[in-house]
Amino acid sequence: MSDWDPSQPILEIENLSISFFTRLREIPAVMDFSCTVMPGEAMGLVGESGCGKSTVALGVMQDLGRNGRIVGGSIKFKGRDLNLMSDAELRQIRGSEIAMIYQEPMASLNPAMKVGAQLAEVPMIHQGMNKKAAWALARQIVEDVRLPDPDRILKAYPHQLSGGQQQRIVIAMALMSKPALLILDEPTTALDVTVEAGIVDLVKELGRKYGTSMLFISHNLGLILDTCDRLCVMYSGEAVETGSVRQVFDKMRHPYTQALFRSIPLPGADKNARPLIAIPGNFPLPHERPEGCNFGPRCDYFQQGLCDRGTIPMETIQGGDRHESRCLRFRQIDWAAPPKAGKTFEKAEPGKVVLRMDDLRKYYEVSANALFGRSGETKVVKANETLTFEARESETLAIVGESGCGKSTFAKVLMGLETATSGRVRLYGEEIQDTPIEKRNTNTVSSVQMVFQNPFDTLNPSMTVGRQIIRALEVFGEGKSDRERREKMLDLMDLVKLPREFADRMPRQLSGGQKQRVGIARAFAGGAKIVVADEPVSALDVSVQAAVTDLLMEIQRREKTTLLFISHDLSIVRYLADRVMVMYLGHVVEMGTTDEVFAPPYHPYTEALLSAVPIADTRVKKKRIVLEGDIPSAMNPPPGCPFQTRCRWKAHVPGNLCEIEVPPIKKLPGGHQIKCHLTDDDFATMEPVIEIAAE
């Protein structure tokens, strides 16, 4: 690689086409894809599931499996075509010159090998480094990725680390041989927003430190704005727009890019006054792509006879920095025109209190030696501590916090999957905290239903969609005959906007968004009055998220449902919720209306959460507060305030009060409450974390 000129691209992909071959047909996954990454540049690859982002990355790694094949174009790394290299040459480049970080950290780590040995192995294999030097380098890089107590981490097995720590180790492993190109495939999707903020900062800092070029694959536009210099938007196997991040965000010139931005909740979106605009229709399957423009059937600017003929080339946009668009009409479209006014809604007034929790506690007993079949001392996991709140008819209450804060535990107690340790849960005045689900009457079970995070895990793969909804109707005693139940099932299909013919399909024939709609239909089969939605859209693409949240709102308006929306995505929470409850380590640390929680004064934890949210808007200025460390264990919580080990305001409290006493609940005007030792004067000095610059 010595004859490569550093002023030339480090990665140059030209007219790349990749297909997968099955017994029936060739499936084109990527077509005519081009992109260039210069030395030290971070290129973002954005698009929905199935658009070919990861296939491009695997093409660069020459790792397409037995069925995948590059059928056209070239991939040049430092001027040499990777397609023409021998296996031995590729082995030399992979890991030492090009490294890849995957979405799921445990997939890249050997569970039976200590972390230090896995890290040291990389330079020993790729550079022939001796064991002592390799271990010293491993320790240095563990420090670089900002992990506490490097010596302990090197001696640990992967399962002894949290998800965020595992991902840092995978990043450390990728950096061990100081690669020239780092490919990151959705590296933070499985992580909490606070951990994600730390990883994003880390990746940017390491990119600068080592001069590494990056190909960053994500469906999160806010994350791309935070990390990348340039951006390539993909749709159905093709690049549709590419340019510098600011140009594509502020001067987009492709209808799909515009539609994508209109379907995500940016500051200013309002579920009543300015609802999100979901992209109509569905993503085309690879073997069913339309003639002409792939996005044509879903495009507001489609012109028959022009957009549906021949292949559409990428065209350069005048005055841009390598800004290109795959659209024949981008010069005629008025990009400054506001979107067509959609439906607006009256703000629903919350009705009577339907659910009340008083001092709910949920503790689990765990035997310290249970794993090894020996009984021993028992430890207590304090999953929920003194939870008190109420929810009203027609209201959306969001519950936010990191993994392990107790959000899902409280949902399980409400559903009857767990019983409370102490405290009271009242549903329509009836106490249900001690009644497990199998002892609850049908009426109680049908009135509280749940929509789960992953629609794939909640449907029976061997039963048609219609049959699964009818089964729920039978359980809830709805309908007097099979015919009545079938009619009710079809009405529910209409309610969740699924074509009636889908009733005879199997779950595998549906997309993720369609499966989630079936889950929602099933939840409403018994006329649910309270729906617990546990991260219901986090597994879905952004355009599908808009449609599913829109659907939940529409059903809520019609049925006066109370929606408990559990999420770590604060952008969606800001858009959807009427009130917000922030949880940390089993405690409610802040509660108030959405406007109160998103403006100072904040609980110090809420402040950090808000600063960590990636927002896809170049006008937004954010204060950066990166939390050090992970959430402490609920088995061994810190004394005093649960947040004191990570709080940047702790020095403002005199003495060591934060370490001794659990803070009182401070009631602010309007029902806003914060559990904190800070004084009113301290709260008065808090500044907004998120500010929008004037146009």
ZAMARGU-4260 file (C-alpha; in steps of 0.2 Angstrom, whole numbers, plus 5000, padded with zeros to 4 digits):
<rodrens>
0) 5000/5000/5000 | 5015/5011/5000 | 5012/5019/4983 | 4995/5027/4989 | 4994/5046/4988
5) 4986/5053/5005 | 4978/5067/4995 | 4967/5053/4986 | 4951/5045/4993 | 4954/5031/5006
10) 4939/5022/5000 | 4931/5024/4983 | 4916/5014/4978 | 4910/5016/4960 | 4894/5010/4952
15) 4894/4995/4965 | 4880/4982/4962 | 4878/4967/4974 | 4865/4953/4972 | 4861/4938/4983
20) 4857/4922/4973 | 4843/4910/4979 | 4837/4894/4970 | 4822/4904/4963 | 4830/4921/4957
25) 4844/4934/4959 | 4839/4947/4972 | 4848/4964/4968 | 4852/4971/4985 | 4863/4986/4980
30) 4863/4994/4963 | 4874/5007/4955 | 4880/5013/4972 | 4895/5026/4972 | 4903/5035/4987
35) 4920/5042/4991 | 4928/5044/5008 | 4943/5055/5010 | 4957/5052/5023 | 4951/5058/5040
40) 4933/5060/5034 | 4917/5053/5042 | 4904/5047/5030 | 4887/5043/5036 | 4876/5030/5027
45) 4857/5033/5031 | 4842/5024/5026 | 4828/5012/5032 | 4830/4993/5035 | 4833/4984/5019
50) 4839/4999/5009 | 4857/4990/5007 | 4867/5000/5020 | 4874/4985/5029 | 4876/4976/5012
55) 4888/4990/5006 | 4898/4988/5022 | 4899/4969/5020 | 4904/4972/5002 | 4919/4983/5008
60) 4924/4969/5020 | 4922/4956/5006 | 4911/4946/5017 | 4895/4943/5008 | 4893/4925/5013
65) 4890/4911/5000 | 4875/4918/4992 | 4881/4936/4990 | 4891/4942/4975 | 4897/4959/4968
70) 4890/4959/4951 | 4896/4976/4945 | 4907/4991/4949 | 4923/4992/4960 | 4928/4995/4978
75) 4945/5003/4979 | 4954/5005/4996 | 4969/5016/4995 | 4969/5015/4976 | 4968/4996/4975
80) 4952/4986/4970 | 4947/4975/4984 | 4937/4964/4972 | 4953/4958/4964 | 4963/4954/4979
85) 4967/4936/4985 | 4961/4929/5001 | 4978/4931/5009 | 4979/4949/5004 | 4961/4952/5011
90) 4965/4944/5027 | 4980/4955/5029 | 4969/4971/5026 | 4955/4966/5037 | 4957/4970/5055
95) 4974/4979/5052 | 4969/4992/5039 | 4950/4991/5039 | 4940/4986/5055 | 4921/4984/5057
100) 4911/4987/5073 | 4894/4978/5073 | 4877/4983/5081 | 4878/4969/5094 | 4894/4969/5104
105) 4892/4951/5111 | 4892/4945/5093 | 4910/4951/5091 | 4917/4945/5108 | 4922/4927/5113
110) 4912/4923/5129 | 4925/4910/5135 | 4940/4922/5134 | 4945/4936/5145 | 4944/4953/5138
115) 4963/4957/5139 | 4967/4941/5129 | 4955/4945/5116 | 4962/4963/5114 | 4981/4957/5114
120) 4977/4944/5101 | 4974/4957/5087 | 4992/4965/5086 | 5000/4947/5090 | 4991/4940/5074
125) 4991/4955/5063 | 5008/4963/5067 | 5018/4949/5075 | 5019/4959/5091 | 5026/4950/5107
130) 5014/4946/5121 | 5020/4959/5133 | 5019/4973/5121 | 5002/4968/5115 | 4995/4967/5133
135) 5003/4985/5136 | 4995/4991/5121 | 4978/4983/5126 | 4979/4992/5143 | 4983/5009/5134
140) 4968/5007/5122 | 4956/5002/5136 | 4961/5018/5145 | 4958/5027/5128 | 4940/5021/5127
145) 4938/5028/5144 | 4934/5013/5154 | 4936/5014/5173 | 4949/5002/5181 | 4958/4995/5166
150) 4966/4981/5175 | 4950/4974/5181 | 4942/4976/5164 | 4956/4966/5156 | 4954/4952/5168
155) 4935/4951/5166 | 4925/4940/5154 | 4913/4949/5142 | 4897/4944/5152 | 4904/4953/5167
160) 4903/4970/5158 | 4887/4981/5154 | 4882/4983/5136 | 4890/5000/5135 | 4906/4993/5142
165) 4906/4978/5130 | 4903/4990/5115 | 4919/5001/5121 | 4929/4985/5121 | 4923/4981/5103
170) 4929/4998/5098 | 4945/4996/5107 | 4948/4979/5098 | 4944/4988/5081 | 4957/5001/5086
175) 4971/4989/5092 | 4979/4989/5075 | 4976/5008/5071 | 4966/5005/5055 | 4965/5018/5042
180) 4946/5014/5039 | 4933/5010/5053 | 4916/5004/5048 | 4902/5006/5061 | 4886/4997/5058
185) 4873/5004/5070 | 4885/5004/5084 | 4874/5012/5097 | 4856/5005/5093 | 4856/4993/5108
190) 4862/5006/5120 | 4854/5019/5131 | 4855/5037/5125 | 4867/5042/5139 | 4879/5028/5135
195) 4876/5032/5116 | 4882/5050/5120 | 4898/5044/5128 | 4901/5032/5113 | 4898/5045/5100
200) 4910/5057/5109 | 4923/5043/5110 | 4922/5039/5092 | 4924/5057/5086 | 4939/5059/5098
205) 4947/5043/5093 | 4944/5048/5074 | 4954/5064/5077 | 4967/5056/5088 | 4971/5042/5076
210) 4966/5051/5060 | 4954/5036/5056 | 4942/5038/5042 | 4924/5032/5046 | 4909/5024/5037
215) 4895/5026/5050 | 4879/5017/5046 | 4864/5022/5055 | 4845/5026/5053 | 4846/5040/5066
220) 4849/5056/5057 | 4853/5065/5074 | 4867/5054/5077 | 4874/5057/5059 | 4873/5076/5062
225) 4883/5073/5078 | 4897/5062/5071 | 4899/5064/5052 | 4906/5077/5039 | 4897/5069/5024
230) 4881/5059/5021 | 4874/5047/5009 | 4855/5044/5009 | 4850/5027/5003 | 4833/5020/4997
235) 4829/5003/4991 | 4847/4998/4986 | 4852/5015/4978 | 4861/5031/4984 | 4848/5044/4981
240) 4856/5060/4989 | 4874/5063/4994 | 4883/5079/5000 | 4890/5087/5016 | 4879/5084/5031
245) 4874/5102/5033 | 4869/5104/5014 | 4859/5088/5014 | 4850/5093/5031 | 4847/5111/5026
250) 4846/5111/5007 | 4840/5093/5003 | 4836/5090/4985 | 4828/5073/4985 | 4809/5069/4989
255) 4814/5054/5000 | 4826/5064/5011 | 4813/5077/5013 | 4800/5064/5017 | 4812/5056/5030
260) 4814/5073/5039 | 4795/5076/5039 | 4792/5059/5048 | 4804/5062/5063 | 4799/5072/5078
265) 4810/5088/5078 | 4808/5102/5090 | 4792/5111/5086 | 4782/5096/5080 | 4765/5095/5090
270) 4754/5079/5089 | 4738/5091/5088 | 4744/5106/5079 | 4758/5100/5068 | 4757/5080/5067
275) 4771/5071/5059 | 4769/5066/5041 | 4771/5047/5038 | 4778/5042/5021 | 4763/5034/5012
280) 4764/5016/5005 | 4778/5003/5009 | 4796/5000/5005 | 4797/4989/4989 | 4804/4972/4990
285) 4820/4969/4980 | 4812/4959/4966 | 4797/4970/4965 | 4805/4987/4962 | 4795/4999/4951
290) 4801/5005/4934 | 4811/5021/4934 | 4812/5029/4951 | 4812/5017/4966 | 4803/5030/4977
295) 4791/5035/4963 | 4775/5026/4970 | 4777/5035/4987 | 4783/5052/4980 | 4773/5068/4981
300) 4781/5075/4966 | 4779/5059/4954 | 4776/5063/4936 | 4769/5049/4925 | 4779/5046/4909
305) 4794/5054/4916 | 4798/5047/4933 | 4793/5029/4928 | 4804/5026/4913 | 4822/5020/4912
310) 4836/5022/4925 | 4837/5038/4935 | 4855/5045/4936 | 4864/5054/4950 | 4865/5072/4945
315) 4877/5086/4952 | 4868/5100/4961 | 4876/5117/4956 | 4885/5127/4970 | 4886/5111/4982
320) 4901/5102/4989 | 4900/5086/4980 | 4881/5087/4982 | 4871/5075/4971 | 4853/5069/4969
325) 4845/5055/4960 | 4829/5064/4955 | 4824/5071/4938 | 4813/5085/4945 | 4824/5092/4959
330) 4826/5109/4949 | 4807/5111/4947 | 4802/5107/4965 | 4799/5122/4977 | 4809/5115/4992
335) 4805/5130/5003 | 4786/5127/5002 | 4778/5121/5018 | 4771/5103/5018 | 4752/5102/5014
340) 4742/5106/5029 | 4738/5089/5037 | 4724/5086/5049 | 4725/5095/5065 | 4716/5090/5081
345) 4709/5098/5096 | 4719/5095/5112 | 4710/5081/5122 | 4707/5086/5140 | 4711/5072/5152
350) 4696/5064/5160 | 4695/5055/5177 | 4709/5046/5186 | 4709/5028/5180 | 4725/5022/5187
355) 4733/5026/5204 | 4750/5020/5211 | 4754/5024/5230 | 4771/5020/5237 | 4773/5005/5226
360) 4789/4995/5229 | 4795/4979/5220 | 4810/4970/5227 | 4817/4953/5221 | 4827/4941/5232
365) 4842/4934/5223 | 4852/4920/5231 | 4871/4925/5229 | 4875/4907/5225 | 4859/4902/5216
370) 4869/4900/5200 | 4880/4886/5207 | 4865/4876/5215 | 4871/4881/5233 | 4860/4891/5244
375) 4868/4906/5253 | 4865/4924/5258 | 4851/4932/5249 | 4852/4949/5241 | 4838/4960/5237
380) 4836/4969/5220 | 4826/4985/5223 | 4818/4987/5206 | 4805/5000/5211 | 4806/5012/5226
385) 4790/5021/5232 | 4782/5024/5215 | 4768/5036/5217 | 4758/5043/5202 | 4741/5044/5193
390) 4735/5042/5175 | 4719/5049/5168 | 4708/5045/5154 | 4714/5051/5137 | 4731/5055/5144
395) 4748/5049/5137 | 4760/5047/5152 | 4778/5044/5146 | 4790/5034/5158 | 4808/5037/5153
400) 4825/5032/5160 | 4840/5021/5156 | 4840/5002/5156 | 4838/4995/5173 | 4829/5010/5180
405) 4813/4999/5184 | 4802/5005/5169 | 4797/4988/5164 | 4796/4981/5181 | 4782/4993/5186
410) 4773/4988/5169 | 4774/4970/5174 | 4766/4973/5191 | 4752/4983/5183 | 4749/4969/5170
415) 4749/4956/5184 | 4765/4947/5178 | 4773/4951/5195 | 4765/4956/5212 | 4770/4971/5222
420) 4781/4970/5237 | 4772/4984/5246 | 4761/4999/5241 | 4745/5000/5231 | 4739/4999/5213
425) 4721/5005/5210 | 4713/5002/5193 | 4696/5011/5193 | 4696/5011/5212 | 4700/4992/5213
430) 4716/4986/5221 | 4726/4974/5210 | 4744/4975/5216 | 4742/4957/5225 | 4732/4949/5211
435) 4743/4939/5198 | 4736/4939/5180 | 4729/4921/5181 | 4718/4926/5196 | 4712/4942/5188
440) 4695/4943/5180 | 4693/4944/5162 | 4687/4962/5163 | 4703/4968/5172 | 4714/4958/5160
445) 4706/4965/5144 | 4706/4983/5151 | 4725/4984/5154 | 4734/4978/5138 | 4752/4979/5133
450) 4761/4983/5116 | 4778/4976/5116 | 4795/4982/5109 | 4798/4968/5097 | 4783/4963/5086
455) 4792/4948/5080 | 4793/4939/5097 | 4774/4942/5101 | 4766/4934/5086 | 4763/4915/5084
460) 4773/4911/5068 | 4762/4896/5063 | 4745/4905/5065 | 4737/4918/5052 | 4736/4936/5058
465) 4717/4935/5058 | 4716/4919/5069 | 4728/4927/5082 | 4716/4942/5084 | 4701/4931/5084
470) 4710/4921/5098 | 4712/4937/5108 | 4693/4940/5106 | 4689/4923/5112 | 4699/4925/5127
475) 4691/4941/5131 | 4674/4934/5128 | 4670/4946/5114 | 4656/4941/5101 | 4643/4928/5102
480) 4648/4918/5087 | 4663/4914/5076 | 4654/4925/5063 | 4653/4940/5075 | 4671/4938/5080
485) 4677/4937/5062 | 4668/4954/5059 | 4675/4961/5075 | 4692/4955/5069 | 4690/4964/5052
490) 4685/4980/5061 | 4701/4979/5071 | 4711/4977/5055 | 4702/4993/5049 | 4706/5002/5065
495) 4725/4999/5063 | 4724/5003/5045 | 4729/4985/5038 | 4721/4979/5022 | 4708/4966/5027
500) 4716/4953/5015 | 4731/4953/5027 | 4720/4943/5039 | 4724/4927/5029 | 4743/4930/5029
505) 4756/4923/5041 | 4767/4934/5051 | 4782/4931/5041 | 4774/4939/5026 | 4772/4956/5035
510) 4785/4970/5038 | 4790/4975/5055 | 4778/4990/5055 | 4764/4979/5049 | 4767/4966/5063
515) 4767/4980/5076 | 4750/4985/5070 | 4744/4967/5073 | 4750/4968/5090 | 4741/4985/5093
520) 4725/4977/5086 | 4726/4962/5098 | 4729/4974/5112 | 4713/4983/5108 | 4703/4967/5105
525) 4695/4967/5122 | 4692/4986/5122 | 4707/4990/5132 | 4706/5006/5143 | 4724/5007/5148
530) 4738/5002/5135 | 4756/5000/5141 | 4767/5003/5126 | 4784/4997/5130 | 4796/5004/5118
535) 4783/5001/5104 | 4792/5010/5090 | 4811/5008/5094 | 4813/4992/5083 | 4804/5001/5068
540) 4811/5013/5055 | 4808/5031/5056 | 4795/5033/5043 | 4786/5018/5050 | 4787/5025/5068
545) 4778/5040/5062 | 4763/5030/5055 | 4763/5019/5071 | 4763/5033/5083 | 4750/5042/5073
550) 4739/5026/5074 | 4741/5025/5093 | 4735/5044/5094 | 4720/5041/5083 | 4714/5026/5093
555) 4717/5035/5109 | 4706/5050/5103 | 4692/5038/5097 | 4693/5026/5112 | 4698/5038/5126
560) 4712/5026/5130 | 4725/5030/5144 | 4742/5027/5136 | 4758/5023/5147 | 4772/5025/5135
565) 4788/5018/5140 | 4803/5024/5130 | 4821/5031/5130 | 4818/5041/5115 | 4815/5058/5121
570) 4811/5066/5104 | 4796/5054/5103 | 4791/5057/5121 | 4792/5076/5118 | 4780/5074/5103
575) 4768/5062/5111 | 4767/5064/5129 | 4756/5075/5140 | 4765/5071/5156 | 4782/5063/5159
580) 4789/5053/5173 | 4808/5051/5174 | 4815/5036/5183 | 4832/5032/5189 | 4837/5016/5199
585) 4819/5012/5204 | 4815/5030/5210 | 4804/5043/5201 | 4816/5058/5201 | 4805/5070/5191
590) 4787/5071/5185 | 4777/5085/5177 | 4769/5090/5160 | 4780/5088/5145 | 4783/5107/5144
595) 4789/5107/5162 | 4801/5092/5161 | 4809/5099/5144 | 4813/5116/5151 | 4823/5121/5166
600) 4823/5118/5181 | 4827/5100/5179 | 4832/5086/5190 | 4851/5084/5186 | 4848/5067/5178
605) 4834/5074/5167 | 4846/5088/5162 | 4859/5074/5157 | 4846/5064/5148 | 4840/5079/5137
610) 4858/5084/5133 | 4862/5066/5126 | 4847/5065/5114 | 4853/5067/5096 | 4842/5079/5087
615) 4842/5080/5068 | 4841/5099/5066 | 4856/5110/5062 | 4847/5125/5071 | 4848/5116/5088
620) 4862/5120/5100 | 4864/5108/5114 | 4874/5109/5130 | 4884/5093/5131 | 4883/5084/5148
625) 4891/5066/5146 | 4887/5055/5161 | 4902/5046/5167 | 4900/5028/5173 | 4885/5016/5171
630) 4869/5015/5181 | 4874/5007/5198 | 4866/4990/5202 | 4849/4989/5210 | 4856/4975/5221
635) 4869/4987/5228 | 4862/5005/5226 | 4872/5019/5232 | 4867/5027/5249 | 4858/5043/5249
640) 4852/5050/5233 | 4852/5036/5219 | 4860/5048/5206 | 4874/5055/5217 | 4888/5044/5210
645) 4886/5052/5193 | 4879/5070/5197 | 4888/5085/5191 | 4878/5096/5203 | 4883/5087/5219
650) 4896/5100/5224 | 4882/5113/5226 | 4875/5103/5240 | 4884/5107/5257 | 4892/5093/5267
655) 4889/5076/5261 | 4870/5076/5262 | 4868/5068/5245 | 4878/5053/5251 | 4868/5051/5267
660) 4850/5055/5264 | 4837/5051/5250 | 4831/5068/5244 | 4814/5074/5248 | 4801/5077/5234
665) 4802/5096/5230 | 4785/5102/5223 | 4786/5116/5211 | 4772/5127/5204 | 4759/5118/5193
670) 4762/5100/5200 | 4780/5099/5193 | 4790/5088/5206 | 4809/5085/5207 | 4817/5073/5220
675) 4833/5082/5224 | 4843/5091/5238 | 4847/5107/5227 | 4839/5123/5233 | 4827/5134/5224
680) 4842/5146/5221 | 4852/5132/5212 | 4837/5128/5202 | 4835/5146/5197 | 4853/5146/5189
685) 4849/5131/5178 | 4850/5135/5159 | 4841/5127/5145 | 4850/5111/5138 | 4842/5112/5121
690) 4840/5129/5112 | 4835/5133/5094 | 4844/5146/5085 | 4833/5160/5077 | 4831/5157/5058
</rodrens>
